[in-house]
Structures are given as C-alpha cells and as structure tokens.
Amino acid sequence: MENHNFKDQGKFQRKMTSRHLFMLSLGGVIGTGLFLSSGYTIAQAGPLGAVLSYLVGAVVVYLVMLSLGELAVAMPVTGSFHTYATKFISPGTGLTVAWLYWICWTVALGTEFLAAGMLVERWIAIPAWISAAFFALVVFVINALSVRSFAETESFFSSIKVLAIVVFIVLGLGAMFGLVSFNGHHEPVLFKNLTAQGAFPKGFIAVISVMLNVNYAFSGTELIGIAAGETDNPKEAVPRAIKTTIGRLVIFFVLTILVLASLLPMKEAGVTDAPFVLVFDKMGIPYAGDIMNFVILTAILSAGNSGLYASSRMLWSLANEGMLDKRVVKINKHGVPMRAMLLSMIGAGLSLFAGFYPKSTVYLALVSIAGFAVVAVWLSIPISQINFRKIWLKDHKESDLDYKTPFNPVLPYITIILLVISIVGIAWDKDQRAGLYFGLPFVAVCYLYHYWRYKKF
C-alpha cells in the first residue's frame, strides 16, 4: 500500500526484509533505556520493584504490539501511527500523534548521544557534549547513505548488543550462584539483594512512578509499524517480527534486570555510571568493564540510528499528509527523505544542554519527555484498533483479517488503562515531572493548532 500524495518527489524503496524488521525493532529498543536508565529504575523502585516494573512493562508493550499488528498488516504505510489515528480517531489526534512521535525520537536522539558522551568520559576527559556532537554526525552519515545501508548497519549493531546481553546474563548468573568472582569472593549472592532494604523501600507508588521510564526503555518496538511501508512482504514479515521481537525482549529485558537488580545495590544505582559496567567491574575480570562500556556505546549508537530513521519518516509522513511544508516530502534517489532527516537532527542539539546543566539532570528530563511522548503515541494504537475493527466489521468478516488482535476489545481496553496509569504515575517523581510539564501543553497546542487551521479537532 503506497501512501505518497505528491508526484515527482521520489519514492521509498522496499529494501527491508523480516530479518531487518526484527533487528530494527530490537535495535531501537535496546539502548539507554536498558543500559543506563535501568540504574535509575533500581534506585527509585528498589531492586524487586525494578524487576516487577519491567515485567509489567513487557506485558504492556506486548499488548500494544498486538493492536499494532492488526493495523500494520491491514494497512502497511510509512508513518503508520498518525495515519491510523487520523483515520480511526480524529484528524487532530493524527496530527498530535505524529508530532508526539517525532518529539519522542528527536528528544531520544539527545538522550542517546548524551549517554554516549557520558560513557566516553570513562576513557577520555572531554566534555560529554563534544563526544555527543561527534556521534550525532556518524549516525547522520549512516542514515544518509540509503535505507539498505541503514538496515544492514542496524543489524550489525543489534547483533553486538544481543551478544553482550547474553554474556552479561551468563556471567551475572554465574556471580549470583558463586561460580564467578564478585567483589573478590565466590560466595553465592542469589536473590538476597532484591529485598535487602525491604520489598519496596520507597513505597509501591515509586514502582508506579518509574513505569513511564520503563515504557521508554521498551520504546522502539513499535518501529515494526513505521517500517511496514518499506518492507517487501508486510503480511508475513510484520506478524513474524512481532512474535520474535516480543519473545526475545521479554527474555532479554526481564532476565537482564533480574540479574542486574540482584547484583547491584540500590545505593550504587543511578544514571551517572552505566549499571552494567559497575557490575562487570565488581567481577574482577580484566578489562571486562571497559569492554562492556564499548559494547554499550555501540548499543546506544544503534538506538540513535533507529531513532533518526523513525523521526525522519514520521516527519515525512506529516508533510505527505499536508500537515507540514510539502518541500519536506522530497525523497532523494537513494530512497532517503533527506530534508526530513536534517530537521530531525534538531534533537541531537538537545544533548548540548549538558554543557550548561548537570548531565544527569538533562538526561532524566529528556527521558521523561520522550517517555511521555511514546506512551501517548502507544495510547493511540489500541484506540485506533478498536475503532478500526468496528469499521471493518461493517463490510467484512473478522476472519478476513490476516492478523487479528486476540480477545478484542478486552485486551485493547486493558492496554489503555495500563498506559494511562504510567503517564499519571510520573506526577509522584519530581525528576520525571518534566514529561508532564512539557507533554500536556504540547498536546493542547497541537489540538488547538489543528482546530485553528481546519476548524475541527
């Protein structure tokens, strides 16, 4: 299904396979949310609370993907979310969703590049914003070459971090059971650390307050829907990518956070240092911390790579639907929307604020804004699916759908409730309230702008 509304402006190239889709989704997810923000989650919710929050987060993202699968297979278009929201909720919601998703990934670019700069400080004493600017240039060049070069690079990056997580889980479990040295001893740590300071040291409300942060960690899974319009066989590739991605994410995220929370004391967790590197340093394996630091650096650049891809396609989609200057629609001969990509690099500039404010403060503020945006976008997916199914059943049978959301509409409604709770929860965390302070007014401005221009919401 093509959705190019302007002639002679170039076309996207269907050069991605189901393998690329799977690795793209995995690459977009496994970034700072897992490798850096997990430390903040442990510090706020406690070790056991962190494990519980990631379990719930895995369930939420799976439910969202079930709704997205039905929509993406029925209508595989580039810039999927806002197209679905426009058609099945309202045009104003479509515009708001598109801008929120663009904000999510452009702000996320700032967090990825800033995090990369913070990791480099382990080796070289240079300001984080300088390293961030360098990495931003590298990621831009990769995306600018072609969609094929982007997909192959992303597959390579994703392979490295998947291998790193497997190694971490194996060595971490070894340390937990006393098979690997930890803090200079071979004593089994097991799960003592999970409840060393009580089940929920800061109360259960702290667990709810970190859910937005956890959902941000899972953001990127929805790239399956974004890339459906550039996939060679969406009917087969999308369902397969959803199934394989979700299964591996649950294993990687939940098992990884269980090992991490079992080995890293709550008082040592945070965002200034990568929690994975701290754990490897305690194992006493020569250069293990430095190797892991390098791997996390590649993982973060991978997430930035996916982020620039997603934000540029969403901006192109906005222009294609007439919600932005039509000059942004231009696609070059390599199948790259270069103008949309250049505009999306604005997010990289947000990391430069680390030159004026404490980098941990800037990082948490950016994460909360990106987290609010992605959860708000996710919220539109089950709502769109519920309305899509109602319209579909007027002229078709349910069995005509190539991919169906199970237990409709019960599961989509459960998804909506869980997502709303995660947005409301950050009101109890002063470090994450920036998401509400920025997000709610931004949503209001988007709706008001649409009403001013089109005289309807």
Secondary structure, DSSP 8 states (H G I E B T S, - for coil): -----STTS------B-HHHHHHHHHHHHSSHHHHTHHHHHHHHHHHHHHHHHHHHHHHHHHHHHHHHHHHHHHS--TTHHHHHHHHHT-HHHHHHHHHHHHHHHHHHHHHHHHHHHHHHTTT--S-HHHHHHHHHHHHHHHHHH-HHHHHHHHHHHHHHHHHHHHHHHHHHHHHHTTSS-BTTB----TTGGGGTT-SSTT-HHHHHHTHHHHHHHHTTTTHHHHHGGGBS-HHHHHHHHHHHHHHHHIIIIIHHHHHHHHHS-GGG-SSSS-HHHHHHHHHT-TTHHHHHHHHHHHHHHHHHHHHHHHHHHHHHHHHHTTSS-GGGG---TTS--HHHHHHHTHHHHHGGGGGTS-HHHHHHHHHHHHHHHHHHHHHHHHHHHHHHHHHHHHHS-GGG-SS--TTTTHHHHHHHHHHHHHHHHGGG-TTTTHHHHHHHHHHHHHHHHHHHHHS--
